[in-house]
Amino acid sequence: MQSYKKILRYIWPYWTRITLNIVFNFLSVIFSLFSLTMVIPFLSILFQTQKETYELMSMRLDFDVVINNFYYYLHLLIERHSEMAALIFISVLVITTSLFKNAFKYLALYHLAPVRNGVVKDIRNDVYKKTIDLPLAYFSQGRKGDLISRMTNDVYQIEISVISSMAMIFRDPMTILVYIGWLLVISPQLTLFVLVLLPIAGFIIGRIARSLKPTALRSQSKLGVILSVMEETLTGLRVIKAFNAEEKMRGRFLSLNNFYTRIMNKLYRRQDMASPVSEFLGTTVFITIMFFGGSMVLTGGSSLSPEIFIGYLAVFSQIIQPSKNFSKAWYNIQKGMASAERIDNVLTADVSIRDSKDAVSKHDFSSDISFHNVSFRYEETPVLKNIDLKINKGQKIALVGQSGAGKSTLVDLIPRFYDIDDGFISIDGIPLKDIRIKDLRALMGNVNQDPILFNDTFHNNIAFGMTDATDEEVINAAKIANAHEFISQTPLGYFTNIGDQGSKLSGGQRQRISIARAILRNPPILILDEATSSLDTESEKWVQEALMNVMQNRTSIVIAHRLSTIINADLICVMHEGKIAETGSHSELLRKNGIYKKLHSLQMFS
């Protein structure tokens, strides 16, 4: 039941459209029913079984009165003209009602289209918004391919399985109810068999449909793994080829794909049971009704005349297709509910990093950043242990140490990409959790070791996140980052597209664009995570000089592997196994003859 509520909350905002859809569907069914019942007077004229005399009764909402007056006017038409004229009248009446029936059917679908597309749009929007809001820790726990699968394939499955079935969900049950109501009026005794047999058929179909959901859930999960392998393959294609690992990756993919194919075969075999099972059950019910109805006509023990019985069968035959459609829709919905659950897992994921109720605004940095006995772990793996560090305003702090020592994790805690487990971090004496996240991150500029660029122009990548940046400011930032020259040589200059993740650029060029982006933001706190690691010697010289100028009178936190780039740092923190093992200036650390001295000696000899 919870799965249906997840979908209904998206459908509810469109209740006006749904109401109109229901109204027009109801009118369409009424006119359809009216055109079908015209077979009774048509046959009575054809077989000349109609009564000879009728009296006109005062018109009121009564079934017998309506039927009596209809036959009165029909008999009058036959007397004044001919039976052929009556047949023509009924034929024209059926065509007219059929026109209204299909017109209302179109209007119902017309108002349903914005619901179908709107619900899918809203789901996509919510999934994307939630993805943006989720903390980085969420993505480190799951595969990116699986998340992409939920945002694309699972949403698509909801669209084709659930939303596309909405027309049948709203129309077919109403059609069945109206037709059964009419059949009760014609022959309550015969309709009793219908009311007994249809629920039995529905129960059988429902049992089969429920088995679809777990199989569909497995298929969607396995597809997420396949997309993860595809994403890893495309990202690491250079490494795969370099290490002759094509066969290994091919075998891994083929194994996953074969397993997914077996699951899908099982799923489709069960889904394909919907049509034959419902058709068999429908035929069984129809033949049963024909047998009992035919026996009632032959024995003459009821008021069921041959033409009424044929009309009854005509109306009942129209229940079979809606019943089949409804069973098919039920199968599709069960399949789509698996996707709905996977999407809901993303939508209901805990956003652990959020503003506190009493969070304050902060637009400047005036004193210091302090770590107070800070510890942090990824799941159960300790990364940082009892970190105590004070970074004063205007200082240039360098973090060095072996890979995996916790340098990048430490700087990721400052903009609250992750929340700490023990201790606290403060800026100007205010704990990070008491500062609005947007204000906190606006105080900082980040340049990552692996430059992250977007499939957009140079201008938009440099001005990313700044809607009010002028062309002059963008160009100036590029000049400082030593990027202006190569940007100007492109066909459209700053409005040239750089490709997916900057694929049209070299590694050094991508890094300089990333540096220009940080420079343009002009933040009081600058975080550089191996910012010059991708640059050639000449570019590094110019960018390093530019960064030194930018870092003047600015608090800078630099992660460096090449110790030559941080010799002039005010404070160097040597990290080892998640702890700050040594602190001091370059000369002080060399005199201590500790870990820093060993790192320095290794780089000097290399």
N, C-alpha and C positions, 0 to 999 in steps of 0.2 A: 504493500500500500504506500510505503514511503517513496518508492520509486515513481509512482504516478504523481504524487504531490510535488516532486521535484520538477516535473514537466508542467503541471498545472499552474505553478507560480509564474511561469513564463507566459502561459496562455491567458491568464486572468486579465492583464492590462488591455487586452483586445476584446473585452466582453461585449462592447457595442457591436463590433463586427460579427462576433459569434452569434449574438442575438438576432441580427439581421439574417445571418446565414440560416439559423434555425427557422425563422419565420418564413423565409422564401422556400426552404426545403419543405416545410409543412404545406405551403400552398401548392408546391409542385406535386407532392404526394396526393393531395386532395384532387387536383385536376387529373392526375394519372388514374386514380381510383374511379373517378367519374367516367373517364373515357373507356375504362375496362368494363364497367357495369353496363355500358351501352350495348354490350353483346347480348344481354338478356332480352331487351325489347326487340333487338334486331332479329334474334332467332325466333322470338314469339311471332313476329310478322312473317318471317320466312316459312315457319312450320305451321302458321295459322292456328296457334294455340292460345292467343290472347282472348280475354273475356270480351263479350259483345257489348256490354253496357257498363258505363261508369257514370257516377254522379259527381259534379264539381263540388268540392268541399272548401270551406273557408280556410285560407292559407295560414299555417302555423308550423312551428318547428317540431314536426312529428314525422317520423319515417313513413308511416302508413299513409298519412295525408299527402306527403310529397309524391310518393309512388302513385297513389290514386289519381292525383291531378295530372301527373305526367302522362299516364295512360289515357286519361280523359281527352287531353288535347291531342295525343297521338291518334286515338280512335277518331276524333273529329277530323283530323287531317286526312285519314284514310277515307272517311265517308264523303268529304267534300271533293277530294281529288282521287288518290289511288294509293294502293299499297307501295307502289314504286316511289311515289312522292315521299312517303313516310321513311322508306329506306334511304332516300337521298338526304332527307332532313337529319336522320341519325348519323349518316356518314359525315355530313358537314359539321355536325355537332362534335363528333369525335375528333375531326381534324382541328377544329377550333380549340377544343380543350387540350389537345396535344400541343398546339402552339403555345398556349398559356403554361402548360406543364414545363416545356423545355425553356421558355423564357424565364420562368421563376427558377428553374434549375441553374441556368446561366448566372442569374443574379446572386444565387446562393454561392456559387463558386467564385463569382466576382468579389464578393466580400470576404471569402475565405483566403484568397491569394495573399492579401496583406498580413493575415494572421500567420500563415505558413512561413512566409519569408521573414516576417518580423520576429517570430519566435527564434528562428535560426540566427538572425542577426543579433538578437539580444544575448543568446547563448555565447556566440563568438565574442561579442564585446565583453561579456562578464569573464570569460575564460582568459582573454588577453589582459584585461584590467587586473585580474587576480594574479596572473603570471608576473606582471610588472611589480605588484605589491609583495609577492612572496620573498622571504629572505634568501640570501645566497646559500645558506645551509640546506635549504630544501632541494636545490638543484644539485648539490654535491652528493645527495643521498640517492638520487634517481638518474636514470638514463635520459639524456636529452631527446633521443629518438622516441622514447615512450611518451614523453611530454608533448612532442610534436604530433605524435599519433593521436593523442587525446584531443589536441586542438584542431586537428584536421579530419582524420578518418572517423573519430568517434562523433564529432559534430555532424559529419556527413551521414553517418549511420542513423543518427537521430532524425536528420532531415528526410532520408529516404524511407526509414522504417516507421517512425512515429508521426512526424509532421505530415508526410504525404498520405497517411492513413486517416487524417483528421476528417476529410470529406466523407469517408465511409463511417467514421465514428459518429458524426453528427447526423448524417442522413439515413443510413441503413436501419438503425434501431427504431427511428421514428417511422420509417416506411413499414417495417414489420409490425409495429404496434397499431398503426392506422389500418393496415390491411386486415390484421387479426380482428380488430374491432368491427370492421365491416363484415367479416366472415361470421362473427358472432350474431350479427343482426340477421344475416341470411339464413344460417343454420347453426344454432347453438349446440345441437347434439353432435353434428359432424366436426365442429371446431374443437370439441372436447378432445378428440384424438390428436389434433394439431398441438394443443396445449400440453399434452402428455408426451408426445414424441419429440417435439423440438427441444425441450430442456435436456432430454436424454442425449440427443445428438450434440447439443452445445457442451455438455459435460465431457463427452468423449473427445471432442476437439480441444477443449480447454486443457485436459490432461496431457495431450500431446504437445500443445503449445508451451506449457510450463517447462518442459524439458529442454526448450531452446535456449533459455536464458543462461544457464551455466556454461553450455557449449559456446555460446556467443561471447561470453566473458573471457573464456580461455583464448578464443581466436583473436579478440582485440588485444589482449595482453601479449600474445605471441607476435602479432603484427608490430607492436611497439618495439619488441626486441629486434625484429628484422630491420625496422627503420633505424634503430640505434647502430646496427652493424653497417648499414648503408652510410650513415653519417660519419662513423669512424673510418670507413673505407675512403670516402671522398676527402676527409680531412687528412688522413695519413697515407694517401696514395703514393707520395714520394718515398716514404719509408718502406711501404710494402714492396715497391719495385726495387728499391735499393738492396733489400735483404732477401730478394727472390722468394717472397712469401705469398705470391699470387695463389698458388695451389692451396696453401693453408687457409687463406681467407675465403677462397672459392668453396672449399670443402665445408667450412663453417657456415657460410651463407646457404649452400645447397641443403645442408642438414636441417637448418632452421626452416627453410622454405618448404621442404618436403613435409616436415612435421606440421607446419601451418596448413599445408594443402590437405593433409589427412583430417585435420580438425574441420576445415571448411567443407570437405566432402560429407562429413558426418552432419554438419549443420544444415547444408542444403538438402540432404536426403530427408531430414526431419521436416524442414520447411516445405519441401515439395509434397509432403503428405497432405498438406492443407487442402489442395484442390481435389484430389481423388477421394479423400475421406469424406469431405463435405458434399461432394457430388453424389457419392454412393448413399450417404445418409439422406440427402435430399430426395434422391430417386426412391428410396425405400419408403420415406414418409409420403411422397406423392402417390405411389402405387397403393399404399395402405388406405389413403383418403379416397382414391378412385374405387377401390374395392368396397369399402363400407358405404360410400355415397351411392355407388351403382346399385348395391343391394337395397338401399333405402328407396331408390327410384323404382326398381323392378317390383318390390313387394307392395309398393303403393301405400305403405303404412305411415307415411309422413307427407307433409305439404311440399316436399322437395320435388319440383317438376323437372323434366329433362333440361329445359332451357336455363332454369335457375341453377341446376347442378353444373352445367357447362360453364355458366358465368362464375360459379363458385370456383371451379377449377382454374378458370382464366385468372381470377384474382389471386388464388393460392399459388399459381405458378410464378407470380411476380414476387413472392416471398422467398423463393429458393435462391435467386441470384443475390439479393441483399444479404441473405444468410451466409452464402458462400463468401461474399465480399467481407462481411463482418468477421468471419472466421479467419480469412486471409489477413485482415487488418490486425486481428488478435495475435496471429503468429508474428507479424512484423513488429508489433509493439513489444512483445516479449523479447525479441531479438534486440530491439532498440534500447530496452531498459538496461541491458548490460553496458551499453555505451553511456547511458545516462548516469549510471553508478560510477563509471570511471571518470567522467567529467565532474561529477559531484565531489569525488575525492580531491580534485584540484580546488574546486570552489570552496570547499569546507576546510581546506588545509589551514592550519593555524599560522597566522601572521604574527610571529612572536616579537618581531621588532616593530614597534608602533609607538606613537606619542603617548606619554602618560597623561592623565587627566589634568595635572597641574603643570604641564610643560610650558616653559617660558620662551619668548622670542629672544633671539640673540643675533645681532647683525654686525658685531665687531669682536676683535680679539685683542685684549689689552695686557694680559699678564703671563699665563703659563698653561701648559698641558701637563697634567700629573697622573701618573699611574700609581695606584695605591694597592700594593700586594695583590696584583692581578694574576688570576689563573684562568686558563681556557683550555677546552678539549673539544675535539671533533668526535661526536658520539662518545665513545669510551676511551679514545686515545688522547692522552695529555699532550698539549702542544706548547703551552706557556705555563710557567710555574713561578709564582710569587714574584712578579715583576714590579719593581719600584723604580720609577724614573720621572724626572722633572725636566720638561723642555720649556725654557724661558722664551718669551717673545723675542724675535730677531735672531735666535740662535740657529746655527746650522748643525743638525744632529745627523750622524752617520750610523747606520746599522750594518755590521759586517759579521761574517761567520759562514760556516759550511752550509750547504743546501740542506733544508729540512730543520734548520736551527730555530725557525719560528719568526724570521724577520718580516716576511710579507704578512703573516697572520697578525703580528703586533700592529702594523700600520693599518690593517683592515679594521681593527677595533676602534680606531679613532673616529672614522665617519659612521660607525655603528653598522658596518656590513654584517657583523656578528655581535652578539651580546655575550659578555663575559660570564663565567660561572662563579668566580669569587673575586672579592675586592671591588674597586670601582675606579673609573677614569673621570677626571674633571677638567673643564676648561674655565679658566678664571675663577676657580673655586666652585663651579657649578657642575654637578654630576651630569654626564652625557645623557642619562635617561630623563633628566629634568629639562632638557633643551629640545625644542621642536626639531625633528629630523631634517626637514627641508632647510631650516636656518643653519643647523650644524654643518650640513654638507655644502651649503653655499659658502662657508668660510674656507673651503679647501679646494685645491686643484690637484688632480691626479694624473700622473703619467706612468703607465704600466710597462712592465718588461715586454709583454707582447701587446703591441699597439692594437687597439680595438677601433676599427673604423666602420663606416656604414656605406651602403651602396647609394651614394649621393655625390654631390659636387664637392670640390675642395672647399668652397665658401661655406656650405652648410655643415661640413664636418668640423671645420675650425670654429664656426659660430654655434656649434651644437649646444642646445640648452639655453642659448642667449638670444631672445627674440628681438632685442633692441640693438644688436651690434651693427655698426655701420661698415660699409665696404672699406673705408680708410682704416678702421680699427682692425679688421681682419687682415688686411695687407701688412699693416705694421707688425702684427703678431707673427705673421709668416716670415717677415724679414728678420725678426729677432731669432726665430727658430731656424734660420738659414734655409727656408723652404720657398721663398719668393721666386728665386731664379728658375727652378725646375717647374714650378706652377705656371709661370709666365710663358714657358716654352710649349705648353700644351695647346691644342687647337682653340679651345674656348676659355683659356686662362682659368680663373677661379671658378668658373661655371662648367668646367669639364667634369664628367662623372668619373669616379675613381674605381668603379667596379665593385664586385662583391668582396667585402672585407679589404678593400684597397688592392685588389688583385692586379691592377694595372701598374702598381708602383713597386719599387724595390723595398727591401726591408728597412733601409735607412731612410728612405722617403716617407714611408708610413710612420716611422717613429717621429720624424720631424713635424709631420702634420699633427700627431698626438701632442707633441710639445707645444706647438702653436695654439692648440685648443686650450691647454692649461694656461698659457701666457695671456691669452685674450680674456680669460675669466678674471685675471688679476686678483687672486685670492690672498688673504693674509697668511694662509698656511699652505705650503706647497709640499706634496708627497711625491717623491721620485723613486720608483721601483725599477732600478737598473735602466734609467731613462736613456742612456747612451749606448746600451749594449749592442744595438743593431746597426750602429753607425760605422762607416769606414773611418780611417785615421784622420783624414782631412775634415770630414764632416763633424767628427767628434770634437775636433779642436774648436771649430767655429761654434758648434752648439754648446759645448762646455763653457766657452767664454760667454755666450749669450745667457746661459743658465746662471752663471756666476753674477752677471749683472742683474738678472731677475731676482735672484735670491738676496740681493742687498736689502737690508732693512726688512726682511721677510723671514718668517719662521719656516725653516726647511727641514724635512726629514728625508734623508737619502739612503736608500738601500743600494749597496755597492759590493760587487765581487772584485773589481779592479781597485785595489787600494790606492793607486796613484790618483784616482779622481776625487778622493776625499781627504787628502793630506791636510788641507786647510780647514777642515771641519772644526767647529768649536768644541764638540764633544763626540767621541767615537765610542759606541757601545758594541762590545764583542759578545755575540750570542752563541751559546753552546748548549744543545739539548734542552731548548726551551727556557733557558735562564740567561740573565745578563752576567757573564762571567767576568768581564773587565770593562772599565770605563776610563776615559781620559783622552788627552790630545794624542796626536800621532807620535810625538817625541816621548811623551810620558809612557805610552803603551810599549814603545820599543825598549825603554829602560826597564820595564817590568819583566821583560824576557819571558812572557807567557804565550797564550794562544795567538795573540795578534802578531807577536814577533815571529812565530812559526809560519803564520799565513803570509806575512810580509817576505820572509826569507824564501818561501816556496815560489812566490810570484817573481821575486828578483832573479832567482836562478832559472826560472822557466823562460 
